[in-house]
């Protein structure tokens, strides 16, 4: 009888483990083979613009958004405005090194019935097999202390994201897996503010500006104890404390595997001009070199 009860407990434990959700933020991928043009959705998820149906206007955020249905019956959230292009590129860059992301595409032009025709619109997928759960917090989540979380923090500064807030994060439940993603990456690839003062820290911020991005730096200095001080100015600075040389080395190993073509494809997918793409590729390469220098030295000079 005791053996029977023990076997039942073991069976229950196995069954329970089978139903447990797996938490994932990043996973190893073959970086040189990653497609940064089509991104996480691949060519098969591309929106069919032959017929567009307006569903409703999405509330929240600073950019106008519409929920629509395309010619294949897939549902999308269309985001208008200046954040559409940099967000498309940012999602692809993260996807290329193994981070979980949204599925999105940039369409150069789209007509939404009853709303008008718009240029450079980001379409973000709302697949039937994905349930959007609560937000996750930068300072309290299952990945605290992990290289993938620290690497994601560095990437926020790498991409000059000045909107690093918990409310921009989302947990996606996908086929029994909880994916921890940064859902809103529109405030990227420009420049951070000019200062750290309350309220006026917003001054000087830019989004989607290759010329401004080219002038930014990633690393301010490395402390004697090995802490890496990132060149971040703005709100929520506490998120970026505790970054180490080892964290920078981990991310450097990933980013250095991206080819110029892959980086170019990320911005080509976002409908940037050839001239702008060249500026972005060069600037990203310089930031990768900054990471590599940190990985090999603890004595970078202060700004």
MIDOSE-1310 file (N, C-alpha, C; in nm, 2 decimals, decimal comma, always signed):
residues 303
xxxx	+0,08/-0,12/+0,00/+0,00/+0,00/+0,00/+0,09/+0,13/+0,00; +0,19/+0,12/+0,08/+0,28/+0,24/+0,09/+0,35/+0,27/-0,05; +0,39/+0,15/-0,11/+0,45/+0,17/-0,24/+0,35/+0,23/-0,34; +0,22/+0,19/-0,34/+0,12/+0,24/-0,43/+0,10/+0,39/-0,41
xxxx	+0,10/+0,43/-0,28/+0,08/+0,57/-0,25/+0,20/+0,65/-0,30; +0,32/+0,59/-0,28/+0,45/+0,66/-0,33/+0,44/+0,68/-0,48; +0,40/+0,57/-0,55/+0,39/+0,58/-0,69/+0,29/+0,68/-0,74; +0,18/+0,70/-0,67/+0,09/+0,80/-0,70/+0,14/+0,94/-0,69
xxxx	+0,22/+0,96/-0,58/+0,28/+1,09/-0,56/+0,38/+1,12/-0,67; +0,46/+1,02/-0,71/+0,55/+1,04/-0,82/+0,48/+1,07/-0,95; +0,37/+1,00/-0,97/+0,29/+1,03/-1,09/+0,24/+1,17/-1,09; +0,18/+1,21/-0,98/+0,13/+1,35/-0,97/+0,24/+1,45/-0,99
xxxx	+0,36/+1,43/-0,94/+0,47/+1,52/-0,95/+0,51/+1,53/-1,10; +0,51/+1,42/-1,17/+0,54/+1,42/-1,31/+0,44/+1,49/-1,39; +0,31/+1,47/-1,36/+0,20/+1,53/-1,43/+0,21/+1,69/-1,41; +0,23/+1,72/-1,28/+0,24/+1,87/-1,25/+0,35/+1,93/-1,32
xxxx	+0,46/+1,87/-1,33/+0,58/+1,92/-1,40/+0,55/+1,94/-1,54; +0,47/+1,85/-1,60/+0,43/+1,86/-1,74/+0,35/+1,99/-1,77; +0,27/+2,03/-1,67/+0,18/+2,15/-1,68/+0,25/+2,28/-1,64; +0,37/+2,27/-1,58/+0,44/+2,39/-1,53/+0,48/+2,47/-1,65
xxxx	+0,46/+2,60/-1,64/+0,50/+2,69/-1,75/+0,65/+2,71/-1,75; +0,72/+2,70/-1,86/+0,86/+2,73/-1,87/+0,88/+2,88/-1,90; +0,96/+2,94/-1,82/+0,99/+3,08/-1,83/+1,12/+3,10/-1,92; +1,10/+3,18/-2,03/+1,21/+3,20/-2,12/+1,22/+3,35/-2,16
xxxx	+1,34/+3,40/-2,16/+1,37/+3,53/-2,20/+1,47/+3,53/-2,32; +1,56/+3,44/-2,32/+1,66/+3,42/-2,42/+1,69/+3,27/-2,44; +1,73/+3,23/-2,56/+1,78/+3,10/-2,58/+1,89/+3,10/-2,69; +1,98/+3,00/-2,68/+2,09/+3,00/-2,78/+2,03/+2,98/-2,92
xxxx	+2,08/+3,05/-3,01/+2,05/+3,03/-3,15/+2,17/+3,04/-3,24; +2,16/+2,99/-3,36/+2,27/+2,99/-3,45/+2,27/+3,13/-3,52; +2,34/+3,23/-3,45/+2,33/+3,37/-3,49/+2,36/+3,40/-3,64; +2,47/+3,34/-3,69/+2,50/+3,37/-3,83/+2,39/+3,33/-3,93
xxxx	+2,30/+3,24/-3,89/+2,19/+3,19/-3,98/+2,06/+3,26/-3,95; +2,06/+3,35/-3,86/+1,93/+3,42/-3,82/+1,89/+3,52/-3,93; +1,76/+3,52/-3,96/+1,70/+3,61/-4,06/+1,66/+3,74/-3,99; +1,73/+3,85/-4,01/+1,70/+3,98/-3,95/+1,61/+4,07/-4,04
xxxx	+1,58/+4,02/-4,16/+1,49/+4,09/-4,24/+1,34/+4,06/-4,21; +1,31/+3,93/-4,21/+1,17/+3,88/-4,18/+1,15/+3,87/-4,03; +1,26/+3,85/-3,95/+1,24/+3,85/-3,81/+1,17/+3,72/-3,76; +1,12/+3,73/-3,64/+1,07/+3,61/-3,57/+0,95/+3,55/-3,64
xxxx	+0,88/+3,62/-3,72/+0,76/+3,57/-3,79/+0,79/+3,50/-3,92; +0,92/+3,53/-3,97/+0,95/+3,47/-4,10/+0,87/+3,52/-4,21; +0,89/+3,47/-4,33/+0,82/+3,52/-4,45/+0,67/+3,47/-4,44; +0,65/+3,36/-4,37/+0,51/+3,30/-4,37/+0,41/+3,39/-4,29
xxxx	+0,46/+3,47/-4,20/+0,37/+3,55/-4,12/+0,35/+3,69/-4,17; +0,41/+3,72/-4,28/+0,40/+3,85/-4,34/+0,25/+3,89/-4,36; +0,21/+4,01/-4,33/+0,07/+4,05/-4,35/+0,03/+4,06/-4,49; -0,09/+4,02/-4,52/-0,15/+4,02/-4,65/-0,24/+4,15/-4,66
xxxx	-0,19/+4,24/-4,74/-0,25/+4,38/-4,74/-0,36/+4,39/-4,85; -0,39/+4,27/-4,91/-0,49/+4,28/-5,02/-0,63/+4,32/-4,97; -0,66/+4,30/-4,84/-0,78/+4,35/-4,78/-0,76/+4,38/-4,63; -0,80/+4,50/-4,59/-0,78/+4,54/-4,45/-0,91/+4,57/-4,39
xxxx	-0,93/+4,51/-4,27/-1,06/+4,54/-4,20/-1,02/+4,61/-4,07; -1,08/+4,72/-4,04/-1,06/+4,80/-3,92/-1,15/+4,73/-3,81; -1,09/+4,70/-3,69/-1,16/+4,64/-3,58/-1,19/+4,75/-3,47; -1,08/+4,81/-3,43/-1,10/+4,92/-3,32/-0,97/+5,00/-3,31
xxxx	-0,99/+5,11/-3,24/-0,87/+5,19/-3,20/-0,82/+5,14/-3,07; -0,68/+5,12/-3,06/-0,62/+5,07/-2,94/-0,59/+5,19/-2,85; -0,62/+5,18/-2,72/-0,60/+5,28/-2,63/-0,47/+5,26/-2,56; -0,41/+5,37/-2,50/-0,29/+5,36/-2,43/-0,17/+5,39/-2,51
xxxx	-0,06/+5,45/-2,45/+0,06/+5,48/-2,52/+0,05/+5,62/-2,58; +0,16/+5,67/-2,64/+0,16/+5,80/-2,70/+0,14/+5,80/-2,85; +0,14/+5,68/-2,91/+0,13/+5,67/-3,05/-0,01/+5,61/-3,09; -0,07/+5,66/-3,19/-0,20/+5,61/-3,24/-0,18/+5,47/-3,29
xxxx	-0,28/+5,38/-3,25/-0,27/+5,24/-3,29/-0,41/+5,20/-3,32; -0,42/+5,11/-3,42/-0,55/+5,05/-3,47/-0,53/+4,90/-3,47; -0,63/+4,83/-3,42/-0,64/+4,69/-3,44/-0,71/+4,66/-3,57; -0,64/+4,57/-3,65/-0,70/+4,55/-3,79/-0,69/+4,40/-3,81
xxxx	-0,75/+4,36/-3,92/-0,74/+4,22/-3,97/-0,70/+4,23/-4,12; -0,61/+4,14/-4,16/-0,56/+4,15/-4,30/-0,63/+4,05/-4,39; -0,59/+4,04/-4,51/-0,66/+3,96/-4,61/-0,65/+3,81/-4,58; -0,56/+3,77/-4,50/-0,55/+3,63/-4,46/-0,63/+3,60/-4,33
xxxx	-0,69/+3,70/-4,27/-0,76/+3,68/-4,15/-0,68/+3,69/-4,02; -0,55/+3,73/-4,04/-0,46/+3,75/-3,92/-0,49/+3,89/-3,86; -0,48/+3,89/-3,73/-0,50/+4,02/-3,65/-0,37/+4,09/-3,62; -0,37/+4,22/-3,63/-0,25/+4,30/-3,61/-0,29/+4,43/-3,54
xxxx	-0,19/+4,48/-3,47/-0,20/+4,62/-3,41/-0,11/+4,71/-3,50; -0,17/+4,80/-3,56/-0,10/+4,89/-3,65/-0,05/+5,02/-3,57; +0,08/+5,04/-3,56/+0,13/+5,16/-3,49/+0,18/+5,26/-3,58; +0,13/+5,38/-3,57/+0,17/+5,49/-3,65/+0,27/+5,58/-3,58
xxxx	+0,33/+5,67/-3,66/+0,42/+5,76/-3,60/+0,57/+5,73/-3,61; +0,65/+5,81/-3,54/+0,80/+5,80/-3,55/+0,86/+5,68/-3,49; +0,79/+5,61/-3,40/+0,84/+5,50/-3,33/+0,83/+5,37/-3,42; +0,76/+5,37/-3,52/+0,73/+5,25/-3,60/+0,86/+5,19/-3,66
xxxx	+0,94/+5,27/-3,72/+1,06/+5,22/-3,79/+1,17/+5,17/-3,69; +1,21/+5,25/-3,59/+1,31/+5,20/-3,50/+1,26/+5,08/-3,42; +1,13/+5,07/-3,39/+1,09/+4,95/-3,31/+1,10/+4,83/-3,40; +1,07/+4,84/-3,53/+1,09/+4,72/-3,62/+1,23/+4,67/-3,62
xxxx	+1,33/+4,77/-3,63/+1,47/+4,73/-3,63/+1,51/+4,67/-3,49; +1,47/+4,73/-3,38/+1,51/+4,69/-3,25/+1,47/+4,54/-3,22; +1,34/+4,51/-3,26/+1,29/+4,38/-3,24/+1,38/+4,28/-3,32; +1,42/+4,31/-3,44/+1,50/+4,22/-3,52/+1,64/+4,20/-3,46
xxxx	+1,69/+4,31/-3,41/+1,83/+4,29/-3,35/+1,83/+4,20/-3,23; +1,73/+4,21/-3,15/+1,72/+4,13/-3,03/+1,69/+3,98/-3,07; +1,60/+3,97/-3,17/+1,57/+3,83/-3,22/+1,69/+3,77/-3,28; +1,78/+3,84/-3,34/+1,89/+3,79/-3,41/+1,99/+3,73/-3,31
xxxx	+1,99/+3,77/-3,18/+2,09/+3,71/-3,09/+2,02/+3,62/-2,99; +1,89/+3,59/-3,01/+1,83/+3,49/-2,93/+1,72/+3,53/-2,83; +1,70/+3,66/-2,82/+1,59/+3,71/-2,73/+1,45/+3,68/-2,79; +1,36/+3,65/-2,70/+1,22/+3,64/-2,74/+1,16/+3,78/-2,76
xxxx	+1,08/+3,79/-2,87/+1,03/+3,92/-2,91/+0,89/+3,91/-2,96; +0,83/+4,03/-2,99/+0,71/+4,03/-3,06/+0,73/+3,99/-3,21; +0,63/+3,96/-3,28/+0,64/+3,94/-3,43/+0,58/+4,07/-3,49; +0,67/+4,14/-3,57/+0,62/+4,26/-3,63/+0,68/+4,28/-3,77
xxxx	+0,62/+4,37/-3,84/+0,66/+4,40/-3,98/+0,64/+4,55/-4,00; +0,72/+4,61/-4,08/+0,70/+4,75/-4,12/+0,64/+4,75/-4,26; +0,53/+4,81/-4,28/+0,47/+4,83/-4,42/+0,49/+4,97/-4,46; +0,54/+4,99/-4,58/+0,57/+5,13/-4,62/+0,44/+5,21/-4,64
xxxx	+0,33/+5,15/-4,67/+0,20/+5,22/-4,69/+0,09/+5,12/-4,66; -0,02/+5,17/-4,60/-0,14/+5,09/-4,57/-0,26/+5,18/-4,56; -0,37/+5,13/-4,62/-0,50/+5,20/-4,61/-0,59/+5,13/-4,52; -0,63/+5,20/-4,41/-0,72/+5,14/-4,32/-0,86/+5,20/-4,34
xxxx	-0,96/+5,12/-4,38/-1,09/+5,17/-4,41/-1,14/+5,26/-4,30; -1,19/+5,38/-4,34/-1,25/+5,47/-4,24/-1,15/+5,55/-4,16; -1,02/+5,52/-4,18/-0,92/+5,59/-4,10/-0,82/+5,67/-4,19; -0,79/+5,61/-4,31/-0,70/+5,68/-4,40/-0,58/+5,60/-4,45
xxxx	-0,50/+5,66/-4,52/-0,38/+5,59/-4,57/-0,25/+5,65/-4,50; -0,17/+5,56/-4,45/-0,06/+5,59/-4,37/+0,07/+5,53/-4,42; +0,18/+5,60/-4,40/+0,31/+5,55/-4,44/+0,39/+5,50/-4,32; +0,48/+5,41/-4,35/+0,57/+5,35/-4,25/+0,50/+5,31/-4,12
xxxx	+0,42/+5,21/-4,13/+0,33/+5,16/-4,02/+0,39/+5,03/-3,97; +0,41/+5,02/-3,84/+0,45/+4,89/-3,78/+0,32/+4,81/-3,75; +0,32/+4,68/-3,81/+0,22/+4,59/-3,78/+0,27/+4,48/-3,68; +0,21/+4,47/-3,56/+0,25/+4,38/-3,46/+0,14/+4,27/-3,45
xxxx	+0,19/+4,14/-3,46/+0,09/+4,03/-3,47/+0,02/+4,00/-3,34; -0,10/+3,96/-3,35/-0,18/+3,91/-3,24/-0,23/+3,77/-3,27; -0,14/+3,67/-3,27/-0,17/+3,53/-3,31/-0,27/+3,47/-3,21; -0,35/+3,37/-3,26/-0,45/+3,31/-3,18/-0,38/+3,22/-3,07
xxxx	-0,26/+3,17/-3,09/-0,19/+3,08/-3,00/-0,11/+3,16/-2,89; -0,12/+3,29/-2,89/-0,04/+3,37/-2,80/-0,14/+3,45/-2,70; -0,12/+3,42/-2,58/-0,20/+3,50/-2,48/-0,11/+3,60/-2,41; -0,16/+3,72/-2,41/-0,08/+3,83/-2,35/-0,11/+3,84/-2,20
xxxx	-0,01/+3,82/-2,12/-0,03/+3,82/-1,97/+0,01/+3,95/-1,91; +0,05/+3,95/-1,79/+0,08/+4,08/-1,72/+0,22/+4,13/-1,76; +0,25/+4,25/-1,71/+0,38/+4,30/-1,73/+0,48/+4,23/-1,63; +0,61/+4,24/-1,67/+0,71/+4,19/-1,57/+0,80/+4,31/-1,54
xxxx	+0,86/+4,30/-1,42/+0,94/+4,41/-1,37/+1,09/+4,39/-1,38; +1,16/+4,49/-1,42/+1,30/+4,48/-1,44/+1,38/+4,44/-1,31; +1,33/+4,48/-1,19/+1,40/+4,45/-1,07/+1,35/+4,32/-1,00; +1,24/+4,26/-1,05/+1,18/+4,15/-0,98/+1,12/+4,06/-1,09
xxxx	+1,20/+3,95/-1,12/+1,15/+3,86/-1,23/+1,24/+3,73/-1,21; +1,20/+3,62/-1,28/+1,27/+3,49/-1,26/+1,41/+3,49/-1,31; +1,46/+3,60/-1,38/+1,59/+3,60/-1,44/+1,69/+3,69/-1,37; +1,65/+3,74/-1,25/+1,74/+3,83/-1,18/+1,88/+3,77/-1,15
xxxx	+1,98/+3,83/-1,19/+2,12/+3,78/-1,17/+2,17/+3,70/-1,29; +2,08/+3,68/-1,39/+2,12/+3,60/-1,50/+2,19/+3,68/-1,61; +2,27/+3,62/-1,69/+2,34/+3,69/-1,80/+2,24/+3,74/-1,90; +2,13/+3,66/-1,93/+2,04/+3,71/-2,03/+1,96/+3,84/-1,99
xxxx	+1,93/+3,85/-1,86/+1,87/+3,97/-1,81/+1,97/+4,09/-1,82; +2,09/+4,06/-1,77/+2,19/+4,17/-1,77/+2,22/+4,21/-1,92; +2,23/+4,11/-2,00/+2,25/+4,14/-2,14/+2,14/+4,23/-2,20; +2,02/+4,20/-2,16/+1,90/+4,27/-2,21/+1,91/+4,42/-2,17
xxxx	+1,95/+4,44/-2,04/+1,97/+4,57/-1,99/+2,07/+4,65/-2,07; +2,18/+4,58/-2,10/+2,29/+4,65/-2,18/+2,23/+4,69/-2,32; +2,15/+4,59/-2,38/+2,09/+4,62/-2,51/+2,00/+4,74/-2,51; +1,93/+4,77/-2,40/+1,85/+4,89/-2,39/+1,93/+5,01/-2,41
xxxx	+2,05/+5,02/-2,35/+2,14/+5,13/-2,37/+2,20/+5,13/-2,50; +2,24/+5,01/-2,55/+2,30/+4,99/-2,68/+2,21/+5,05/-2,79; +2,08/+5,03/-2,77/+1,98/+5,08/-2,87/+1,93/+5,22/-2,83; +1,99/+5,28/-2,73/+1,94/+5,41/-2,67/+1,79/+5,42/-2,65
xxxx	+1,74/+5,32/-2,58/+1,60/+5,32/-2,54/+1,58/+5,41/-2,42; +1,51/+5,52/-2,43/+1,49/+5,61/-2,32/+1,36/+5,59/-2,25; +1,29/+5,48/-2,29/+1,16/+5,45/-2,23/+1,16/+5,31/-2,16; +1,26/+5,30/-2,07/+1,28/+5,17/-2,00/+1,20/+5,17/-1,87
xxxx	+1,07/+5,12/-1,89/+0,98/+5,12/-1,78/+0,91/+4,98/-1,77; +0,87/+4,94/-1,65/+0,81/+4,81/-1,64/+0,69/+4,79/-1,73; +0,61/+4,90/-1,75/+0,49/+4,89/-1,82/+0,51/+4,86/-1,97; +0,64/+4,87/-2,02/+0,67/+4,84/-2,15/+0,70/+4,69/-2,17
xxxx	+0,71/+4,62/-2,06/+0,74/+4,48/-2,06/+0,61/+4,39/-2,06; +0,62/+4,27/-2,12/+0,51/+4,19/-2,13/+0,55/+4,04/-2,12; +0,46/+3,96/-2,06/+0,48/+3,81/-2,06/+0,39/+3,76/-2,17; +0,44/+3,68/-2,26/+0,36/+3,62/-2,36/+0,35/+3,47/-2,33
xxxx	+0,23/+3,41/-2,33/+0,22/+3,27/-2,31/+0,21/+3,21/-2,45; +0,31/+3,13/-2,49/+0,31/+3,08/-2,63/+0,33/+2,93/-2,62; +0,23/+2,85/-2,65/+0,24/+2,70/-2,65/+0,31/+2,65/-2,52; +0,25/+2,69/-2,41/+0,30/+2,64/-2,28/+0,43/+2,70/-2,23
xxxx	+0,47/+2,81/-2,29/+0,60/+2,87/-2,25/+0,57/+3,02/-2,22; +0,62/+3,07/-2,11/+0,61/+3,21/-2,07/+0,73/+3,28/-2,13; +0,71/+3,37/-2,22/+0,82/+3,44/-2,29/+0,82/+3,58/-2,23; +0,93/+3,62/-2,17/+0,95/+3,75/-2,11/+1,01/+3,84/-2,22
xxxx	+0,94/+3,94/-2,26/+0,98/+4,03/-2,37/+0,97/+4,18/-2,33; +1,04/+4,26/-2,40/+1,02/+4,40/-2,40/+0,93/+4,43/-2,52; +0,80/+4,47/-2,49/+0,70/+4,48/-2,59/+0,71/+4,61/-2,67; +0,75/+4,72/-2,60/+0,75/+4,85/-2,67/+0,89/+4,89/-2,68
xxxx	+0,95/+4,89/-2,80/+1,09/+4,93/-2,83/+1,09/+5,05/-2,92; +0,99/+5,13/-2,92/+0,99/+5,24/-3,02/+1,08/+5,35/-2,99; +1,12/+5,37/-2,86/+1,20/+5,49/-2,82/+1,35/+5,45/-2,84; +1,39/+5,41/-2,96/+1,52/+5,36/-2,98/+1,59/+5,42/-3,10
xxxx	+1,72/+5,39/-3,11/+1,80/+5,43/-3,22/+1,80/+5,58/-3,25; +1,81/+5,66/-3,15/+1,83/+5,80/-3,16/+1,93/+5,84/-3,05; +1,88/+5,91/-2,95/+1,97/+5,95/-2,84/+1,89/+5,97/-2,71; +1,96/+5,95/-2,60/+1,90/+5,97/-2,47/+1,90/+6,12/-2,44
xxxx	+1,84/+6,15/-2,32/+1,83/+6,29/-2,28/+1,97/+6,34/-2,25; +1,98/+6,47/-2,22/+2,10/+6,54/-2,19/+2,14/+6,54/-2,04; +2,06/+6,49/-1,95/+2,09/+6,51/-1,81/+2,01/+6,40/-1,73; +2,03/+6,40/-1,60/+1,96/+6,31/-1,51/+1,87/+6,39/-1,41
xxxx	+1,84/+6,51/-1,44/+1,75/+6,59/-1,35/+1,60/+6,55/-1,36; +1,53/+6,56/-1,25/+1,38/+6,52/-1,26/+1,31/+6,61/-1,37; +1,22/+6,55/-1,44/+1,13/+6,61/-1,54/+1,21/+6,65/-1,66; +1,32/+6,74/-1,65/+1,39/+6,79/-1,77/+1,48/+6,69/-1,83
xxxx	+1,49/+6,56/-1,77/+1,58/+6,46/-1,83/+1,53/+6,43/-1,97; +1,41/+6,47/-2,00/+1,35/+6,44/-2,14/+1,42/+6,52/-2,25; +1,48/+6,63/-2,21/+1,53/+6,73/-2,30/+1,64/+6,66/-2,39; +1,64/+6,68/-2,52/+1,74/+6,62/-2,60/+1,72/+6,48/-2,66
xxxx	+1,61/+6,42/-2,61/+1,59/+6,28/-2,66/+1,54/+6,28/-2,80; +1,59/+6,18/-2,87/+1,55/+6,16/-3,01/+1,52/+6,01/-3,04; +1,44/+5,98/-3,13/+1,40/+5,85/-3,17/+1,42/+5,83/-3,32; +1,48/+5,72/-3,36/+1,49/+5,68/-3,50/+1,57/+5,78/-3,58
xxxx	+1,68/+5,84/-3,52/+1,77/+5,93/-3,59/+1,90/+5,87/-3,61; +1,94/+5,83/-3,73/+2,07/+5,77/-3,74/+2,19/+5,87/-3,71; +2,17/+5,99/-3,75/+2,28/+6,09/-3,72/+2,30/+6,11/-3,57; +2,19/+6,12/-3,49/+2,20/+6,13/-3,35/+2,26/+6,00/-3,29
xxxx	+2,21/+5,89/-3,33/+2,26/+5,76/-3,28/+2,41/+5,74/-3,30; +2,46/+5,79/-3,41/+2,60/+5,77/-3,45/+2,69/+5,84/-3,35; +2,64/+5,94/-3,28/+2,72/+6,02/-3,19/+2,71/+5,97/-3,04; +2,63/+5,86/-3,02/+2,62/+5,81/-2,88/+2,72/+5,71/-2,85
xxxx	+2,74/+5,69/-2,72/+2,83/+5,58/-2,67/+2,76/+5,49/-2,58; +2,81/+5,37/-2,57/+2,75/+5,27/-2,48/+2,81/+5,27/-2,34; +2,94/+5,27/-2,33/+3,01/+5,26/-2,20/+3,07/+5,39/-2,16; +3,04/+5,42/-2,03/+3,10/+5,54/-1,97/+3,24/+5,51/-1,91
xxxx	+3,24/+5,40/-1,83/+3,37/+5,36/-1,77/+3,35/+5,22/-1,71; +3,46/+5,16/-1,67/+3,46/+5,04/-1,59/+3,53/+5,07/-1,46; +3,46/+5,04/-1,35/+3,51/+5,06/-1,21/+3,62/+4,96/-1,18; +3,70/+4,99/-1,08/+3,80/+4,89/-1,04/+3,75/+4,76/-0,99
xxxx	+3,63/+4,76/-0,94/+3,57/+4,63/-0,89/+3,50/+4,55/-1,01; +3,51/+4,61/-1,13/+3,46/+4,53/-1,24/+3,32/+4,57/-1,28; +3,26/+4,67/-1,21/+3,12/+4,71/-1,25/+3,14/+4,80/-1,38; +3,04/+4,78/-1,47/+3,04/+4,86/-1,59/+2,94/+4,97/-1,58
xxxx	+2,98/+5,09/-1,60/+2,89/+5,21/-1,59/+2,85/+5,24/-1,74; +2,72/+5,22/-1,77/+2,67/+5,25/-1,90/+2,64/+5,40/-1,92; +2,65/+5,44/-2,04/+2,62/+5,58/-2,08/+2,47/+5,60/-2,09; +2,41/+5,59/-1,97/+2,26/+5,61/-1,97/+2,23/+5,73/-1,89
xxxx	+2,14/+5,81/-1,95/+2,08/+5,93/-1,88/+1,93/+5,92/-1,89; +1,86/+5,94/-1,78/+1,72/+5,94/-1,79/+1,66/+5,88/-1,67; +1,53/+5,84/-1,68/+1,45/+5,78/-1,57/+1,49/+5,64/-1,55; +1,47/+5,59/-1,43/+1,48/+5,45/-1,39/+1,63/+5,40/-1,41
xxxx	+1,72/+5,49/-1,37/+1,87/+5,45/-1,38/+1,91/+5,34/-1,30; +1,83/+5,31/-1,19/+1,87/+5,20/-1,10/+1,87/+5,06/-1,17; +1,79/+5,05/-1,28/+1,79/+4,93/-1,35/+1,93/+4,89/-1,40; +2,01/+4,98/-1,43/+2,14/+4,96/-1,49/+2,26/+4,94/-1,39
xxxx	+2,23/+4,93/-1,27/+2,33/+4,91/-1,17/+2,37/+4,76/-1,16; +2,49/+4,73/-1,13/+2,53/+4,59/-1,12/+2,57/+4,52/-1,24; +2,59/+4,59/-1,35/+2,64/+4,53/-1,48/+2,79/+4,51/-1,46; +2,83/+4,39/-1,50/+2,97/+4,35/-1,48/+3,04/+4,33/-1,61
xxxx	+3,17/+4,32/-1,60/+3,25/+4,29/-1,72/+3,21/+4,16/-1,78; +3,18/+4,06/-1,69/+3,14/+3,93/-1,74/+3,01/+3,94/-1,82; +2,92/+4,03/-1,78/+2,79/+4,05/-1,85/+2,82/+4,11/-1,99; +2,91/+4,21/-1,99/+2,95/+4,27/-2,12/+3,01/+4,17/-2,21
xxxx	+3,10/+4,08/-2,15/+3,16/+3,98/-2,23/+3,06/+3,88/-2,30; +2,97/+3,84/-2,22/+2,86/+3,75/-2,27/+2,79/+3,81/-2,38; +2,75/+3,94/-2,37/+2,67/+4,00/-2,48/+2,77/+4,03/-2,60; +2,89/+4,07/-2,57/+2,99/+4,09/-2,68/+3,00/+3,97/-2,77
xxxx	+3,01/+3,85/-2,71/+3,02/+3,73/-2,78/+2,90/+3,71/-2,88; +2,78/+3,74/-2,83/+2,67/+3,73/-2,92/+2,67/+3,83/-3,03; +2,68/+3,96/-2,99/+2,67/+4,07/-3,09/+2,78/+4,06/-3,20; +2,90/+4,01/-3,16/+3,01/+4,01/-3,26/+2,98/+3,90/-3,37
xxxx	+2,89/+3,81/-3,35/+2,86/+3,71/-3,45/+2,76/+3,76/-3,56; +2,70/+3,88/-3,53/+2,61/+3,93/-3,64/+2,70/+3,99/-3,75; +2,66/+3,96/-3,87/+2,73/+4,02/-3,99/+2,67/+4,16/-4,02; +2,75/+4,23/-4,10/+2,70/+4,36/-4,15/+2,57/+4,35/-4,23
xxxx	+2,56/+4,24/-4,30/+2,44/+4,22/-4,38/+2,32/+4,20/-4,29; +2,33/+4,12/-4,18/+2,22/+4,10/-4,09/+2,18/+4,23/-4,02; +2,28/+4,31/-3,98/+2,25/+4,44/-3,92/+2,18/+4,53/-4,02; +2,23/+4,53/-4,14/+2,17/+4,61/-4,25/+2,02/+4,56/-4,28
xxxx	+2,00/+4,43/-4,27/+1,87/+4,37/-4,30/+1,77/+4,42/-4,19; +1,81/+4,43/-4,07/+1,72/+4,48/-3,96/+1,67/+4,62/-3,99; +1,75/+4,71/-4,04/+1,71/+4,84/-4,07/+1,64/+4,85/-4,21; +1,68/+4,76/-4,30/+1,61/+4,75/-4,43/+1,47/+4,71/-4,41
xxxx	+1,45/+4,62/-4,32/+1,31/+4,58/-4,28/+1,23/+4,69/-4,23; +1,30/+4,79/-4,17/+1,23/+4,91/-4,11/+1,22/+5,02/-4,21; +1,25/+5,00/-4,34/+1,23/+5,09/-4,45/+1,32/+5,22/-4,44; +1,44/+5,20/-4,38/+1,54/+5,31/-4,38/+1,61/+5,32/-4,51
xxxx	+1,65/+5,43/-4,55/+1,73/+5,45/-4,68/+1,86/+5,38/-4,67; +1,92/+5,36/-4,78/+2,06/+5,30/-4,79/+2,16/+5,38/-4,71; +2,15/+5,51/-4,72/+2,24/+5,60/-4,65/+2,23/+5,59/-4,50; +2,10/+5,59/-4,46/+2,07/+5,58/-4,31/+2,12/+5,44/-4,26
xxxx	+2,10/+5,34/-4,34/+2,14/+5,20/-4,30/+2,29/+5,20/-4,28; +2,36/+5,26/-4,37/+2,51/+5,26/-4,36/+2,55/+5,33/-4,23; +2,49/+5,43/-4,19/+2,52/+5,50/-4,07/+2,49/+5,41/-3,95; +2,38/+5,35/-3,95/+2,34/+5,26/-3,84/+2,44/+5,14/-3,82
xxxx	+2,47/+5,08/-3,94/+2,56/+4,96/-3,93/+2,70/+5,01/-3,87; +2,75/+5,12/-3,92/+2,88/+5,17/-3,86/+2,87/+5,20/-3,72; +2,76/+5,26/-3,67/+2,75/+5,30/-3,53/+2,73/+5,17/-3,44; +2,66/+5,07/-3,49/+2,64/+4,95/-3,42/+2,78/+4,87/-3,41
xxxx	+2,85/+4,87/-3,51/+2,99/+4,81/-3,51/+3,07/+4,88/-3,40; +3,07/+5,01/-3,39/+3,15/+5,08/-3,29/+3,10/+5,04/-3,15; +2,98/+5,02/-3,13/+2,93/+4,98/-3,00/+2,97/+4,84/-2,96; +2,97/+4,76/-3,06/+3,02/+4,62/-3,04/+3,17/+4,62/-3,00
xxxx	+3,25/+4,71/-3,06/+3,39/+4,73/-3,03/+3,40/+4,77/-2,88; +3,31/+4,87/-2,84/+3,31/+4,91/-2,70/+3,29/+4,79/-2,61; +3,20/+4,70/-2,64/+3,18/+4,58/-2,56/+3,30/+4,49/-2,56; +3,36/+4,48/-2,67/+3,48/+4,39/-2,68/+3,60/+4,45/-2,60
xxxx	+3,61/+4,58/-2,60/+3,71/+4,65/-2,52/+3,69/+4,63/-2,37; +3,56/+4,64/-2,33/+3,53/+4,61/-2,19/+3,56/+4,47/-2,15; +3,53/+4,37/-2,24/+3,55/+4,23/-2,22/+3,70/+4,20/-2,19; +3,78/+4,28/-2,25/+3,93/+4,25/-2,23/+4,00/+4,35/-2,14
xxxx	+3,93/+4,44/-2,08/+4,00/+4,54/-1,99/+3,91/+4,59/-1,89; +3,97/+4,62/-1,77/+3,89/+4,68/-1,66/+3,93/+4,82/-1,64; +4,00/+4,88/-1,73/+4,06/+5,01/-1,71/+4,03/+5,11/-1,81; +3,91/+5,11/-1,86/+3,87/+5,21/-1,96/+3,87/+5,35/-1,90
xxx	+3,91/+5,45/-1,97/+3,91/+5,59/-1,91/+3,77/+5,64/-1,90; +3,74/+5,72/-1,80/+3,61/+5,79/-1,79/+3,59/+5,89/-1,89; +3,46/+5,92/-1,92/+3,43/+6,03/-2,01/+3,46/+6,16/-1,95
